[in-house]
Amino acid sequence: MTVPASAAASPAVAQDASASTTPSPLRPSSAADVREIVADAIAHKAPLRIVGRGTWLDAGRPVEVIRQVSLEGLTGIVDYTPGDLTLTARAGTTLDEIAHATAAHRQWLALAPWGGDDGSLGATAATATAGPMSGALGTPRDIVIGIEAVAGSGELVRGGGRVVKNVAGFDLTRLMIGAWGTLGILTEVSVRLRALPEQEATLALRLPNAPASLAEFVTRLRSAPIAPLGMEMLSSGLAARLAVGQEHIVIVRLAGNADAVAAQRAAFGALGDVLDVRDSAWTDLRTTEPAEATVVRFSSTVARFPEVWLAAHRLAAAGDGHVHASVLRSSARVVLPHHDGSPTEGALELLRSAGRDTRIFERLPAALWPTLAPSRAVDRLSRGVRAAFDPHRLLNPGILGETLA
Amino acid sequence: MTDAADLADRLAEVVGPRGVLRRPGELFVYRNDGLPGYSKQPRLAVFPRTRDELVAVVRVLADQGVPFVPRGAGTGLSGGALADDVVLVGLNRLTRILSIDPVERVAVVEPGVVNVALTRAATPYGLHYAPDPSSQAACTIGGNVAENAGGPHCLKYGVTLNHVRALTAILPDGEIVRLGSADGEVEGYDLLGAFIGSEGCFGIALDVTVRLSPNPQAIRTLLADFTSVDAAARATSEIIASGIVPAALEMMDGATIRAVEASIYAAGYPVDAEAILLIELDGLEAGLEADVARVDGMCLAAGARTVRVARDDAERARLWQGRKKAFGAMGRISSHLVVQDAVIPRTRLPDVLAVIREIADRQRITVCNVFHAGDGNLHPNIGYDANDPDEQARVHAAMREIMAACVAAGGTISGEHGIGLDKLDYMSLIFSEDSLAAMCRLRDVFDPHHRANPGKVVPVHSCREWHGAPKAAWTA
């Protein structure tokens, strides 16, 4: 623990809210430290930027604050009994560390979010970041069973618990997941685990080019007698970058015991000429994004999914980017690399004129957030929730695009 | 001050004279829910037939500032649907399934649709609604949403929260809000997640969009019988730790088995067993037999006398009927019943069940266990005679001890039944005053005047700005 005493004593931080220099982040190493930091922020009316491990700082809307709170020091697995298939860790613990600990017992935490495993459990929960397995195995909303957090009011609160089923009290857990730290700083997260499959196989299949055949093909994919952990369509450029193909393809991750994998392999093979692909393609897919990029996710219905995939393609093509799409979730994700800090003008044009798709920006240049992604957390209930948990507006102010009074 | 007769007249203008109950004799049947032991008489009961009537009813109540309790089928097991001298809003007439979309695999239903009726309507499409509380033949989707209901198959398929994509709710002040989205993801706070399981304290669902699940290609239902609860508990812990995720893994102890077998729900359970496990495996046909063999092996290794697989759908249905009607069958044992709902880590099953047995012996009470073993969700049932104050006191003491043992094992006080009235006193065992106060503030966002289901879920003394649950102020 290096702060908050030193921060409070630093005039540049404590008194001059307009200071332009960013002091080194506060680094709490316990929930008690986090409480002190929040109490200090309340006392000095000094908002906090919660940065987790700082692996993906351009995600979410820009936040202008003086004090950063890094959770890099708030780490460690608090409780892991393999037979219970549950685990509790401090918020700054990396997904890597959890993967390492659970693999020793042939278990895993099935979050596998975009961005890889060097990020923290807390940030994954706070941003509700999912990944290519979420269609089959759930999102943080389904996988997190309990949280501990320091609310913006300074109170240490708990929601849920460490057991897999729990309806006790109002659901503070669901509320904190995806709140981007605006209700509380997560200090501890409990999750359910899964056993690693006995066997798995990743297979690839070429997508038809004609739009009409694509819709029919997707229907066949969805009704095939398989139970994949992931089923992701990849644009040709992305397939090439991952070295799994040269054309638009779909990759599936099959899992189960030997009989189950063999039967699914045969069932998937009936759809076309199937190629075996290395399992690490899934990890590569999660980590292949350029450091500087705009990322937007289009979620859709089953019926509109082929159309959304094609629209996502046009966007990716206009922005020299790539697209991948989850058949199980009917959602497409477009990655547009930046040139001079921004996507191409052609891509921006399409984004400005985009229609009624449910789209969620994950990363975007700071200046574009207000025009392209007006906040959706502006309704009376959302504002009330914010005021109930962060009455002084100290936590990541502006990250949800809310107007700051 | 509200004049009850005037209010009844105003409500009757909305729902018709037959939609309002006002005489004590008529209201008597609404004094209880599924958990005997609590009786609270509503002042009035109102039964809207349509969405518009429901909206109008809530707005009349808002206009008059009158507290109310939403009620589905009244099958809840925590006293959550009891209305203590306030207005009971019955939702069991809003029974329309508004749409079923087999392509998107969603259905939109009114809150009074009975759980199993939805699955029945989805059956022609090869789909079903996954959450299956034991009361599914009577309980409603609206009630399921309020309680975040589970059921045996939520071990693999998740609880209500995981199956609701969106809903429209009317807040206690009459405002209508849309939570979640049926068309895709939404950004911002998970208000839908907060609403589900809020036990009627945040408002009333007008319609609910639920996910329908494809029926599994293949199902195997196993019945393993044991000569001790301990052996069955060890088998459960083994199966869960092995990584196989059964669709359901249920345990019933000897007392429960014998009550069921003596009832009209007799399922063919071995009456000399001290415990049985009902284990269902489902999914793709390929690979299922291998899992059945592994589970069979683990049961035998833990000491099972026999493991048999249901031969056909009829036998499977009979095995499940015995399990789902077990609470009803316990009526044979005693006139009153309390049931707990604690959840413990799965590895702790053998020792916590032993502790419960020790508590029962010491307090000289009868505990029957029938529960979702795979989730660690215990349902110790204590039968008693409410006319025997001494026995009642021992039951009460035993309940507290059992709850404390479950919490000490790292568990929680409710897995699916909700807090309601029954578990209010236990909330402080698992939540700090700060956490309870935060929950109160969350409720204030939805219902600043605490008019919806007053006095439930969070102990009133934890709500720092509040002093006492609001009562309706009736004129004489």
Interface residues (C-beta under 8 A of the other chain):
Chain A: D79 T81 P82 G83 D84 L85 T86 R106 Q107 A128 G138 R141 D142 A151 S153 E155 L156 V157 R158 G159 G160 G161 R162 V163 V164 K165 N166 V167 A168 G169 F170 D171 L172 R174 L175 I177 G178 A179 L183 R194 A195 L196 P225 I226 A227 G256 N257 A258 D259 A260 V261 A262 A263 Q264 R297 F298 S299 S300 T301 V302 A303 S330 S331 D357 T358 I360 S375 R376 A377 D379 R380 L381 S382 G384 V385 R386 A388 F389 L400
Chain B: V103 E104 R105 E147 N148 G150 C154 G158 V159 L161 N162 E175 V177 S181 D183 G184 E185 V186 E187 G188 Y189 D190 L191 G193 A194 I196 G197 S198 C201 Q217 S237 I240 A241 S242 G243 I244 V245 G283 L284 E285 A286 G287 L288 E289 A290 D291 V343 I344 P345 R346 T347 H372 D375 G376 N377 G410 G411 T412 I413 S414 G415 E416 H417 G418 I419 K423 M427 I430 F431 S432 D434 S435 L436 A437 A438 M439 R441 L442 R443 D444 V445 F446 V457 V458
